[in-house]
Amino acid sequence: MKNRDLFKTENSLADKYIKSFTYPFEILPHIGEIIMEIGKTLGDDYYLKNENIWIHKSIKLPEYCTINGPCIIDSNVEIRPSAYIRGNVIIGKNSVIGNSCEIKNTILYDNVEVPHFNYVGDSILGFKSHLGAGSIISNLKSTKESVVIDEMETNLRKVGAFLGDYVEIGCNAVLTPGTIVGSNTIIYPLTMVRGIISENKIVKNMNNIVERI
């Protein structure tokens, strides 16, 4: 599934960079340099927290959170206590990063919610996608081998998940390395997901996938 099929809106500072690549995993090694390039173009609505951390002036950071660069946090984002942003992260407008959530090498489109005890690494989450409480995106195979997506070798050991626009992930679901979920798809709670899931589906479990009407 290609980037233009997954991410149909333009609601991200990084949208043109994402869509300059064919497949979503191709952008993962370049997120840091993309942040640095975008950062140079940001105006007075942002301030530099550190040398390579740009935060929109509308943001009120909690007393306790960790933000490593390079990173861009766009307008009206809610960062909750004990969030850990590990670097190479773009957080789109109106998004939520919840308490005790960890994000690294990831692009979140606008209006994404990662609100409760979630891990998101080496991933792209499309416009208005949402992770239920405790849902996890796994980015490393148990064998530590490079991740293969639909027989396509990524040549990357760490690849998370790529969620299209309006994807809903249920509580305590686990997305295995290299998972792709098409837009408007719902994943039921407690489901282990792997491979490519088409758009407009309801995944009750991997043996029970139905059309979303």
C-alpha positions, 0 to 999 in steps of 0.5 A: 500500500503506497503513501498516497493511498494511505495518507489522503489528506495534506494535514501534516507539515511533513506531507509533501516529504512523505508523498515524495516517497512511494512506500511509507517505510522509505521515509523512516531513515530520513525523519530527522533530516526532514525535521531539520529542514522544516524547522528552518522554515518555521516562523515566529509562532514557534520557539526553540526549546533547544537547538533542534526542538521547535514547539508552537507557542500555543503549547503548554507543556506539563511539569514532567515530560521528556522531549528529545530532538530533533522534534516539531510540535505543532499548534494546540497539541496536548502533551500530558504528564510523563510523556516521553518523546525520544527524538525524530518526531513530528506531532501534528496540530490538535494531537494528544500525547498521553501520560506515560506514552513513548514516541520515537522516529515517528510522524503524526498527522494532525488530530492524532490521539495517542492518549493512554500508555501507548508505545509508537516507534518508527511509524506514521499515523494518518489524520485523525487516527486513534490508539486505544488505551494500552495499544502498542506498535511493535517495531522490532522482530523477536529475531532482530532481522530486518522487516519484510512487508508483503515480500518487500525487503525494507532493509530496516531492523526497526519498522513500526506501523503505518496507519491511514487516515481515520484508523481506530485501534482498540484497547490493548491491541498489538500491531506487529512490525511492518503492519499497514492499516488502510484508512477508515479501518477499525481494529478490535481491542485485544487483537494482534495485527500483522501484514496489510489490512485494506481500507474500510475494514473491521478487524475482529481478529485476523481470521474475522475481517469484514467490510465496514459499512 
